[in-house]
Amino acid sequence: MANFDNTKGRLYLIPTTLGENEPLEVLPISIKRAIENIDYYIVENEKSARHFIKKVSSNKSQPSLHIELLNKFTEPEAIPGFLEPCLAGKHVGILSEAGCPGIADPGADVVRIAHEKGIQVVPLVGPSSILLALMASGLNGQNFAFNGYLPIDTAERKAAIKKIERTSKELDQTQIFIETPYRNDKLLVELLRTLSKNTLLCIAADITLTTEYIATRTVLEWKNVSVELHKRPSIFIIQA
C-alpha cells in the first residue's frame, strides 16, 4: 500500500454530467460530498464550473471558491502552481466540462505533476461518454482503442478512417473516435463513403440525456437510415 504524506491535501478528479440534466440523476452522492468539502478547483471554464457547483450544492459559498483555468490558453509553466494548495494541506478538485477529467478532457498534465509531488490522486465515479457508448455498442469491449479526433483535412481524414478500419480488422480491435458536434454529419457521410459495407458502426449521441440515441448497424444498413447528429455530442465506434 502506498504511503502518502497526510500533511498534503488530495487531488480529486470530479466528473460532471454529459448535458443539462440534474447532476444527482447520473452522479453518485460522493460528488456532492466532495464539492462541499473543496474550495480550490482547476476547471476549463469558470462560468460553467460555478454553475455546476451551485447545482450540486446550492449552499456552497461561491465567494469562497478559488478557481484556476486549465485550457488551451494555459501556459504549461503555470500548471504546477495549481497544486500549491495541496502542498499546504488543502484539497483540490479538477472539474471536467463534460464527463471525466483526463479522459478526452484536460487534466492529465495536472494529475501527472500530482504524482511527481507525492499528492494522492482520488478519481471519483461519474459518466464517461466513451465507456458508456462502448458498453451499449455490442462491439468488442475486451480489446479497444480511443483515437480522439480524426483529421479535419478531407484527404487526411479519409486515410485515417481506412487506417483505423484496417487496424480494427487486423487486431480484432474496436476503434472509438469523436468529432466536434457541428461536424458530426459531415463525418458520418465520410464514414459511409469510406468504410467497407460490412463494417459495424455504432453511433451514440446525447448519452444520458432524454434525447439519447445509440444504434449499431453495418455501414450498408446505415446508408438506408436518416439520423440527425448536428450539434449533438456523439461517439463513433467501428469494428471491422
Backbone as numpy.savetxt, mean C-alpha at the origin, in Angstrom:
# Nx Ny Nz CAx CAy CAz Cx Cy Cz
15.35 -14.03 21.56 14.51 -12.84 21.56 15.39 -11.59 21.56
15.06 -10.63 20.69 15.85 -9.41 20.60 15.65 -8.56 21.84
16.73 -7.93 22.28 16.66 -7.03 23.43 16.70 -5.59 22.93
15.65 -4.82 23.22 15.59 -3.43 22.81 15.78 -2.54 24.03
16.34 -1.37 23.77 16.56 -0.39 24.82 15.22 0.20 25.24
14.80 -0.09 26.47 13.49 0.36 26.95 13.41 1.86 27.15
14.56 2.54 27.08 14.51 4.00 27.20 14.12 4.66 25.89
14.13 3.88 24.81 13.75 4.42 23.51 12.26 4.18 23.25
11.66 5.10 22.51 10.29 4.89 22.07 10.26 3.90 20.92
9.09 3.44 20.56 8.93 2.49 19.46 8.40 3.20 18.20
8.67 2.60 17.06 8.16 3.10 15.79 6.99 2.21 15.38
5.79 2.78 15.35 4.58 2.03 14.99 4.23 2.28 13.53
3.98 1.20 12.80 3.55 1.28 11.41 2.03 1.16 11.40
1.35 2.27 11.11 -0.10 2.37 11.31 -0.82 2.36 9.96
-1.52 1.28 9.63 -2.29 1.24 8.38 -3.50 2.16 8.46
-3.96 2.58 7.30 -5.19 3.37 7.21 -6.17 2.64 6.30
-7.34 3.22 6.12 -8.34 2.63 5.24 -7.92 2.79 3.78
-8.58 2.07 2.89 -8.29 2.14 1.46 -9.22 3.11 0.74
-10.05 3.80 1.51 -11.00 4.76 0.94 -11.79 5.42 2.05
-12.85 6.10 1.67 -13.63 6.86 2.66 -14.68 6.01 3.36
-14.26 4.93 3.99 -15.18 4.20 4.84 -14.79 4.45 6.30
-15.66 4.06 7.22 -15.38 4.28 8.63 -14.17 3.44 9.06
-13.17 4.07 9.66 -11.93 3.35 9.98 -12.13 2.05 10.74
-12.96 2.08 11.77 -13.08 0.89 12.62 -13.98 -0.19 12.01
-14.45 0.04 10.78 -15.12 -1.03 10.05 -14.11 -2.00 9.44
-12.91 -1.50 9.17 -11.89 -2.34 8.53 -10.58 -2.41 9.31
-10.47 -1.61 10.36 -9.24 -1.59 11.16 -9.51 -2.12 12.56
-8.56 -2.83 13.16 -8.74 -3.35 14.52 -8.64 -2.23 15.55
-9.12 -2.52 16.74 -9.11 -1.53 17.83 -7.69 -1.14 18.22
-6.70 -1.98 17.87 -5.31 -1.66 18.20 -4.86 -0.37 17.51
-5.44 -0.04 16.36 -5.10 1.20 15.66 -5.55 2.39 16.48
-6.76 2.31 17.01 -7.29 3.40 17.84 -6.43 3.59 19.09
-6.07 2.48 19.73 -5.25 2.56 20.94 -3.89 3.19 20.65
-3.31 2.81 19.52 -2.00 3.36 19.17 -2.08 4.87 18.94
-3.08 5.29 18.18 -3.22 6.72 17.87 -3.47 7.53 19.14
-4.21 6.98 20.07 -4.49 7.70 21.31 -3.24 7.87 22.16
-2.20 7.06 21.90 -0.99 7.12 22.72 0.23 7.67 21.99
0.03 8.14 20.78 1.15 8.67 19.98 0.86 10.11 19.57
1.86 10.97 19.79 1.73 12.38 19.41 2.69 12.76 18.27
3.61 11.87 17.91 4.60 12.17 16.87 4.32 11.28 15.66
4.16 11.90 14.50 3.79 11.15 13.30 4.65 11.52 12.10
4.87 10.53 11.26 5.52 10.71 9.97 4.48 10.36 8.92
4.12 11.32 8.06 3.00 11.13 7.14 3.36 11.64 5.75
2.55 11.25 4.78 2.76 11.70 3.40 2.03 13.03 3.15
0.87 13.19 3.77 0.08 14.41 3.59 -0.51 14.80 4.94
-0.19 16.00 5.43 -0.60 16.38 6.78 -2.11 16.51 6.90
-2.77 17.10 5.91 -4.21 17.32 6.00 -4.97 16.00 6.11
-4.66 15.05 5.23 -5.38 13.77 5.27 -5.01 12.98 6.51
-3.77 13.11 6.99 -3.36 12.40 8.20 -4.15 12.92 9.41
-4.26 14.22 9.52 -5.03 14.79 10.63 -6.49 14.39 10.54
-7.02 14.35 9.34 -8.42 13.93 9.14 -8.61 12.49 9.62
-7.68 11.62 9.25 -7.78 10.21 9.66 -7.68 10.07 11.17
-6.72 10.76 11.78 -6.54 10.69 13.23 -7.81 11.15 13.95
-8.42 12.21 13.45 -9.64 12.73 14.06 -10.80 11.73 13.94
-10.89 11.04 12.79 -11.95 10.06 12.59 -11.78 8.86 13.53
-10.53 8.47 13.75 -10.26 7.31 14.61 -10.44 7.67 16.08
-9.96 8.86 16.46 -10.02 9.28 17.86 -10.44 10.75 17.91
-11.73 10.98 17.99 -12.26 12.34 17.92 -11.80 13.21 19.09
-11.41 12.59 20.20 -10.97 13.36 21.36 -9.47 13.67 21.35
-8.77 13.17 20.34 -7.34 13.40 20.26 -7.07 14.90 20.04
-6.17 15.46 20.82 -5.84 16.88 20.71 -5.01 17.12 19.45
-5.56 17.85 18.50 -4.84 18.14 17.27 -3.62 19.04 17.51
-3.71 20.06 18.39 -2.52 20.89 18.63 -1.35 20.12 19.23
-1.62 18.96 19.85 -0.54 18.19 20.48 0.24 17.36 19.47
-0.24 17.29 18.22 0.40 16.45 17.22 1.65 17.11 16.64
2.70 16.32 16.52 3.94 16.77 15.88 4.08 15.95 14.60
4.04 16.61 13.45 3.97 15.89 12.18 5.15 16.23 11.27
5.80 15.18 10.76 6.86 15.31 9.78 6.36 14.75 8.45
6.71 15.40 7.35 6.26 14.96 6.03 7.29 14.07 5.36
6.82 12.93 4.85 7.66 12.00 4.11 7.02 11.78 2.75
7.55 12.42 1.74 7.02 12.27 0.39 8.15 12.50 -0.61
7.82 12.66 -1.89 8.86 12.79 -2.92 9.69 14.05 -2.77
9.21 15.02 -1.97 9.95 16.26 -1.77 10.87 16.22 -0.55
10.79 15.15 0.23 11.59 15.05 1.45 13.05 14.79 1.12
13.92 15.60 1.71 15.35 15.40 1.51 15.82 14.19 2.32
16.56 13.26 1.71 16.99 12.05 2.41 17.72 12.33 3.72
18.50 13.40 3.76 19.26 13.69 4.97 18.38 14.15 6.13
17.11 14.50 5.83 16.20 14.93 6.89 15.55 13.75 7.60
15.53 12.59 6.96 14.78 11.45 7.48 15.26 10.96 8.85
16.56 10.81 9.10 16.98 10.34 10.43 16.45 11.20 11.57
16.29 12.50 11.32 15.78 13.39 12.36 14.36 13.10 12.76
13.61 12.44 11.87 12.21 12.10 12.19 12.12 11.15 13.38
13.21 10.44 13.65 13.20 9.44 14.73 13.80 9.96 16.03
14.13 11.23 16.07 14.68 11.82 17.30 13.73 11.62 18.49
12.41 11.76 18.32 11.52 11.52 19.47 11.68 10.11 20.05
11.90 9.11 19.20 12.11 7.74 19.70 13.34 7.67 20.58
14.40 8.35 20.17 15.63 8.34 20.95 15.45 9.06 22.28
14.41 9.92 22.33 14.11 10.64 23.58 13.02 9.94 24.39
12.65 8.72 23.97 11.68 7.95 24.74 10.24 8.09 24.31
9.98 8.78 23.18 8.61 8.97 22.70 8.30 8.01 21.56
7.06 7.52 21.52 6.66 6.67 20.40 6.38 7.53 19.17
6.67 6.97 17.99 6.42 7.64 16.72 5.58 6.72 15.84
4.64 7.28 15.10 3.82 6.49 14.19 4.03 6.91 12.75
4.18 5.93 11.85 4.16 6.20 10.41 2.75 5.91 9.92
2.12 6.90 9.30 0.77 6.73 8.78 0.80 6.63 7.27
0.19 5.61 6.73 0.06 5.47 5.29 -1.05 6.38 4.78
-1.00 6.72 3.50 -2.13 7.43 2.89 -3.28 6.46 2.65
-2.95 5.24 2.27 -3.96 4.20 2.05 -3.29 2.85 2.17
-3.77 2.04 3.10 -3.17 0.72 3.27 -2.06 0.71 4.29
-0.99 -0.03 3.99 0.06 -0.29 4.97 1.34 0.47 4.65
1.94 1.13 5.64 3.20 1.82 5.42 4.28 0.88 4.92
5.07 1.36 3.95 6.19 0.58 3.45 5.83 -0.41 2.36
4.54 -0.63 2.11 4.09 -1.56 1.06 3.45 -0.72 -0.04
4.20 -0.52 -1.14 3.76 0.40 -2.22 3.38 1.75 -1.61
4.16 2.18 -0.64 3.85 3.37 0.13 5.13 3.81 0.85
5.35 5.12 1.04 6.56 5.56 1.74 6.65 4.98 3.16
7.84 4.87 3.64 8.03 4.39 5.01 9.21 3.48 5.19
9.59 2.76 4.14 10.66 1.77 4.26 11.98 2.41 4.69
12.28 3.63 4.19 13.54 4.29 4.55 13.59 4.58 6.05
12.46 5.02 6.61 12.41 5.31 8.04 12.58 4.03 8.84
11.92 2.98 8.41 12.00 1.70 9.12 13.42 1.17 9.13
14.11 1.27 8.00 15.49 0.79 7.93 16.39 1.55 8.90
16.21 2.87 8.97 17.01 3.67 9.89 16.68 3.32 11.34
15.40 3.03 11.61 15.00 2.63 12.96 15.75 1.36 13.38
15.85 0.40 12.47 16.60 -0.82 12.79 18.06 -0.51 13.08
18.63 0.39 12.28 20.03 0.77 12.48 20.25 1.41 13.85
19.25 2.13 14.35 19.37 2.85 15.62 18.89 2.02 16.81
18.51 0.77 16.55 18.06 -0.09 17.65 16.69 0.27 18.18
15.87 0.88 17.35 14.50 1.25 17.74 13.55 0.12 17.36
12.73 -0.30 18.29 11.81 -1.40 18.01 10.74 -0.95 17.02
10.54 -1.74 15.97 9.53 -1.46 14.94 8.32 -2.35 15.19
7.14 -1.74 15.25 5.91 -2.48 15.57 4.92 -2.34 14.41
4.76 -3.37 13.55 3.78 -3.31 12.47 2.39 -3.65 13.01
1.42 -2.81 12.73 0.05 -3.05 13.17 -0.78 -3.62 12.02
-1.81 -4.37 12.38 -2.65 -5.04 11.40 -3.55 -4.04 10.68
-3.65 -4.19 9.37 -4.53 -3.33 8.59 -4.62 -3.83 7.16
-5.44 -3.19 6.33 -5.67 -3.68 4.97 -4.54 -3.34 4.00
-4.09 -4.33 3.25 -3.17 -4.14 2.14 -3.93 -4.51 0.87
-4.13 -3.55 -0.01 -4.89 -3.83 -1.24 -4.21 -4.92 -2.06
-2.88 -4.97 -1.99 -2.14 -5.96 -2.76 -2.46 -7.37 -2.28
-2.39 -7.58 -0.97 -2.65 -8.92 -0.42 -4.13 -9.29 -0.50
-5.02 -8.33 -0.27 -6.45 -8.61 -0.36 -6.82 -9.01 -1.79
-6.24 -8.33 -2.77 -6.52 -8.68 -4.16 -6.00 -10.07 -4.48
-4.79 -10.38 -4.02 -4.23 -11.71 -4.26 -5.08 -12.78 -3.60
-5.52 -12.53 -2.38 -6.39 -13.48 -1.68 -7.65 -13.79 -2.49
-8.22 -12.76 -3.09 -9.50 -12.90 -3.77 -9.37 -13.31 -5.24
-8.14 -13.38 -5.73 -7.95 -13.63 -7.17 -8.11 -15.08 -7.57
-7.81 -16.00 -6.66 -7.80 -17.41 -7.01 -6.52 -17.82 -7.74
-5.56 -16.90 -7.83 -4.29 -17.19 -8.50 -3.25 -17.64 -7.47
-2.07 -17.98 -7.94 -1.05 -18.62 -7.09 -0.61 -17.71 -5.95
-0.99 -18.06 -4.73 -0.59 -17.30 -3.55 0.64 -17.87 -2.86
1.22 -18.93 -3.46 2.43 -19.54 -2.90 3.69 -18.94 -3.50
3.56 -18.39 -4.69 4.71 -17.85 -5.41 4.23 -16.64 -6.20
4.58 -15.45 -5.73 4.08 -14.24 -6.40 5.11 -13.12 -6.28
4.95 -12.11 -7.16 5.85 -10.96 -7.16 5.04 -9.69 -7.37
5.45 -8.63 -6.67 4.82 -7.33 -6.85 5.76 -6.45 -7.67
5.26 -5.91 -8.78 6.09 -5.17 -9.72 5.91 -3.66 -9.66
5.05 -3.18 -8.76 4.84 -1.74 -8.68 4.16 -1.20 -9.93
4.62 -0.02 -10.39 4.06 0.61 -11.58 4.81 0.15 -12.83
4.08 -0.04 -13.92 4.71 -0.34 -15.19 5.15 0.96 -15.85
6.05 0.91 -16.83 6.50 2.13 -17.50 5.34 2.89 -18.16
5.49 4.20 -18.27 4.47 5.03 -18.91 4.59 4.98 -20.42
5.83 4.98 -20.92 6.05 4.92 -22.37 5.39 3.68 -22.96
4.65 3.86 -24.06 3.86 2.77 -24.63 4.71 1.57 -25.01
5.82 1.80 -25.70 6.67 0.69 -26.13 7.30 -0.02 -24.92
7.76 0.77 -23.95 8.38 0.18 -22.76 7.36 -0.59 -21.94
6.13 -0.07 -21.87 5.09 -0.75 -21.11 4.73 -2.08 -21.76
4.62 -2.08 -23.09 4.31 -3.32 -23.81 5.40 -4.36 -23.57
6.66 -3.93 -23.62 7.76 -4.86 -23.38 7.73 -5.39 -21.94
7.37 -4.51 -20.98 7.30 -4.93 -19.57 6.19 -5.95 -19.37
5.05 -5.74 -20.03 3.93 -6.68 -19.91 4.33 -8.05 -20.43
5.00 -8.07 -21.60 5.44 -9.35 -22.17 6.45 -10.04 -21.26
7.35 -9.26 -20.68 8.36 -9.83 -19.79 7.71 -10.42 -18.54
6.76 -9.69 -17.96 6.06 -10.17 -16.76 5.29 -11.44 -17.06
4.63 -11.48 -18.21 3.88 -12.69 -18.59 4.83 -13.87 -18.78
5.97 -13.62 -19.41 6.95 -14.69 -19.64 7.49 -15.22 -18.31
7.78 -14.31 -17.39 8.27 -14.70 -16.07 7.22 -15.52 -15.32
5.97 -15.11 -15.42 4.89 -15.83 -14.76 4.82 -17.28 -15.25
4.95 -17.44 -16.56 4.86 -18.79 -17.14 6.07 -19.64 -16.77
7.26 -19.04 -16.83 8.49 -19.79 -16.56 8.61 -20.21 -15.11
8.16 -19.36 -14.19 8.33 -19.61 -12.76 7.04 -20.08 -12.08
5.95 -20.20 -12.84 4.64 -20.47 -12.24 4.39 -19.46 -11.11
4.59 -18.20 -11.44 4.56 -17.13 -10.45 3.50 -16.08 -10.79
2.62 -15.81 -9.85 1.64 -14.74 -10.01 2.35 -13.39 -10.03
1.93 -12.52 -10.94 2.55 -11.21 -11.10 1.52 -10.11 -10.78
1.89 -9.20 -9.87 0.97 -8.16 -9.41 1.54 -6.80 -9.77
0.70 -5.88 -10.22 1.16 -4.53 -10.51 -0.01 -3.55 -10.35
0.34 -2.27 -10.34 -0.65 -1.22 -10.12 -0.45 -0.12 -11.15
-1.41 0.80 -11.19 -1.33 1.94 -12.08 -1.96 3.15 -11.40
-1.54 4.34 -11.81 -2.20 5.55 -11.35 -3.67 5.48 -11.77
-4.63 5.68 -10.85 -6.04 5.44 -11.16 -6.57 6.07 -12.44
-6.10 7.25 -12.82 -6.65 7.87 -14.03 -6.09 7.24 -15.32
-5.10 6.33 -15.17 -4.57 5.63 -16.35 -4.99 4.16 -16.37
-5.87 3.75 -15.47 -6.27 2.34 -15.39 -6.87 1.82 -16.70
-7.80 2.58 -17.28 -8.48 2.11 -18.48 -7.49 1.92 -19.64
-6.55 2.83 -19.75 -5.53 2.74 -20.81 -4.66 1.51 -20.60
-4.31 1.22 -19.34 -3.52 0.03 -19.06 -4.29 -1.23 -19.40
-5.56 -1.27 -19.06 -6.36 -2.46 -19.35 -6.41 -2.72 -20.86
-6.58 -1.68 -21.65 -6.58 -1.85 -23.10 -5.27 -2.46 -23.56
-4.17 -1.95 -23.01 -2.84 -2.46 -23.39 -2.67 -3.92 -22.95
-3.17 -4.27 -21.78 -3.08 -5.65 -21.31 -3.82 -6.60 -22.25
-5.00 -6.21 -22.65 -5.82 -7.07 -23.51 -5.23 -7.19 -24.91
-4.49 -6.19 -25.34 -3.83 -6.25 -26.65 -2.57 -7.11 -26.61
-1.89 -7.13 -25.46 -0.54 -7.68 -25.39 -0.49 -9.10 -24.83
-1.31 -9.39 -23.82 -1.25 -10.70 -23.17 -1.84 -11.80 -24.05
-1.38 -13.03 -23.82 -1.94 -14.18 -24.52 -3.38 -14.40 -24.11
-4.17 -14.94 -24.99 -5.61 -15.05 -24.76 -5.96 -15.94 -23.57
-5.09 -16.91 -23.24 -5.40 -17.83 -22.14 -4.79 -17.40 -20.80
-4.05 -16.31 -20.79 -3.50 -15.81 -19.53 -4.62 -15.32 -18.63
-4.54 -15.68 -17.35 -5.55 -15.24 -16.39 -5.24 -13.83 -15.91
-6.25 -13.00 -15.86 -6.11 -11.62 -15.40 -7.15 -11.35 -14.33
-6.68 -10.91 -13.17 -7.59 -10.47 -12.10 -7.54 -8.96 -12.02
-8.72 -8.35 -11.95 -8.83 -6.91 -11.72 -9.56 -6.72 -10.40
-8.93 -5.99 -9.49 -9.53 -5.74 -8.17 -9.57 -4.23 -7.95
-10.77 -3.67 -7.90 -10.93 -2.21 -7.77 -11.73 -1.87 -6.52
-11.40 -0.73 -5.92 -12.16 -0.21 -4.77 -12.25 -1.25 -3.64
-11.16 -1.89 -3.33 -11.18 -2.96 -2.32 -11.59 -2.40 -0.96
-12.49 -3.11 -0.31 -13.11 -2.82 1.00 -14.19 -1.74 0.93
-14.39 -1.12 -0.22 -15.42 -0.08 -0.35 -16.74 -0.70 -0.82
-17.81 0.06 -0.76 -19.11 -0.45 -1.19 -19.14 -0.72 -2.69
-18.22 -0.09 -3.44 -18.16 -0.27 -4.89 -17.12 -1.33 -5.29
-16.69 -2.13 -4.33 -15.65 -3.14 -4.59 -16.01 -4.02 -5.78
-15.00 -4.26 -6.62 -15.17 -5.11 -7.80 -13.92 -5.97 -7.94
-14.09 -7.28 -7.88 -12.96 -8.20 -8.05 -13.41 -9.34 -8.96
-12.68 -9.55 -10.06 -13.03 -10.63 -10.98 -11.77 -11.16 -11.65
-11.74 -12.48 -11.86 -10.63 -13.14 -12.56 -11.18 -13.86 -13.78
-10.62 -13.53 -14.94 -11.04 -14.15 -16.20 -9.81 -14.33 -17.09
-9.95 -15.11 -18.14 -8.90 -15.16 -19.15 -8.93 -13.84 -19.92
-7.82 -13.55 -20.57 -7.77 -12.33 -21.39 -8.84 -12.38 -22.47
-9.04 -13.53 -23.07 -10.08 -13.67 -24.10 -11.46 -13.33 -23.54
-11.75 -13.80 -22.34 -13.05 -13.52 -21.71 -13.18 -12.03 -21.37
-12.10 -11.40 -20.93 -12.15 -9.97 -20.60 -12.49 -9.12 -21.81
-12.13 -9.58 -22.99 -12.41 -8.80 -24.20 -13.89 -8.64 -24.47
-14.69 -9.46 -23.81 -16.15 -9.37 -23.97 -16.84 -8.75 -22.76
-16.03 -8.17 -21.87 -16.56 -7.58 -20.64 -16.25 -6.08 -20.62
-17.22 -5.27 -20.23 -17.00 -3.84 -20.09 -16.89 -3.49 -18.61
-15.77 -2.90 -18.22 -15.58 -2.50 -16.82 -14.97 -1.11 -16.79
-15.50 -0.24 -15.95 -15.04 1.14 -15.82 -14.10 1.25 -14.63
-12.84 1.57 -14.91 -11.83 1.63 -13.85 -11.27 3.04 -13.65
-11.75 3.99 -14.39 -11.18 5.34 -14.34 -11.29 5.93 -12.93
-10.13 6.34 -12.40 -10.02 6.95 -11.08 -10.45 6.04 -9.93
-10.48 4.72 -10.18 -10.78 3.76 -9.11 -9.47 3.05 -8.74
-9.02 3.14 -7.49 -7.79 2.43 -7.09 -7.90 0.95 -7.43
-6.96 0.45 -8.22 -7.08 -0.91 -8.73 -5.76 -1.67 -8.63
-5.90 -2.98 -8.51 -4.77 -3.90 -8.54 -4.96 -4.82 -9.75
-3.88 -5.05 -10.48 -3.93 -5.97 -11.64 -3.02 -7.16 -11.34
-3.53 -8.36 -11.58 -2.78 -9.60 -11.31 -2.89 -10.52 -12.50
-1.77 -11.08 -12.93 -1.83 -12.04 -14.02 -1.13 -13.35 -13.64
-1.59 -14.41 -14.28 -0.92 -15.71 -14.16 -1.01 -16.39 -15.51
0.16 -16.63 -16.12 0.20 -17.24 -17.44 0.12 -18.75 -17.32
